[in-house]
């Protein structure tokens, strides 16, 4: 588990074979863009709150990609929008 800050660049909702909604999202930070998988249980919690262009504090898990063990897959566990006040 880790914490990151990222700006939401894109999000694509899909429906699983079981009929659940989940999503794939791209967040950017100073190191570039990263692809995130948002599984159904998390998507149900945060999906309606995510808005393109907003900045979020991200709770992240990582795992090896099942098709390429040399690639790391980022899994979103939670997201909270960051509001900067003047």
N, C-alpha and C positions, 0 to 999 in steps of 0.2 A: 504494500500500500504506500502511496505517496501523494503529495499535494503539489499542484501546479497552478499557474495562472495562465489563462489563454483567452483569446478573442475568437468567438464563434464565426467561422467563415462560411460554412455550409452544413446543411443537415438533410439527410434523406431518410424518410420513414419507409419501412418495408413491413410486410406481413409474413410471419414464419409459416412453415407447413402446418403447424398446430393452430394457426389463426391468431397468434399473438402479434402485437405491434412491437417493433424494435426499430433501431435506427443506426445509421453510420453518420458520423460527424467529423468535420475538420476544424481543429482549433489551431490558431497560430500564436507564437510567442517570439521572443527575440532570437531563438535558434531556428525558426522556420515553421512550417506547417506539419501537423501530426494528424493521422487518421485515428479515430476512436470508434470502437464498437460500443453501442449502448443496448444491453440486453433488455428483454421485456419488463422485468421487475423494476429496473432503474428507469427505463423510458416512461413507464406509467407514473413514476414519481416526479421526473424532471422535464418530460417532453414538452408540456404546455408552457413551461417557464422559459425555455430557450428561445432567444431571439438573435438573428444574424446581426453581427456588428457589435454585440455587447460583450463585456469582459466578465469572465467567470473564474471563481476559485474552484478548482477541480480536484476531486478525490479520485485517484487513479490506481488501478491495478495493472500489472503487466504479466504477460505469459508468452511463451514461444508460439509462433504461428504454426498451426498444425500442418500446413503445406510446405513451410520453409523454416526449419528449426533455427536458422541463423537470423531470422527476422523476429523482432519483438512486436507483439500486438498490444495496443493500449486499450484497456477496458475502463469505461467511465463507471464509477461507483456512486458518485453524487456530484452535484454542481450547485453553486450558490453565486448569484449575480453580485458583482462588486460595483458599488455606487460611489464614485468620487464626488465629494461635496467641496464647494469652494470655501 
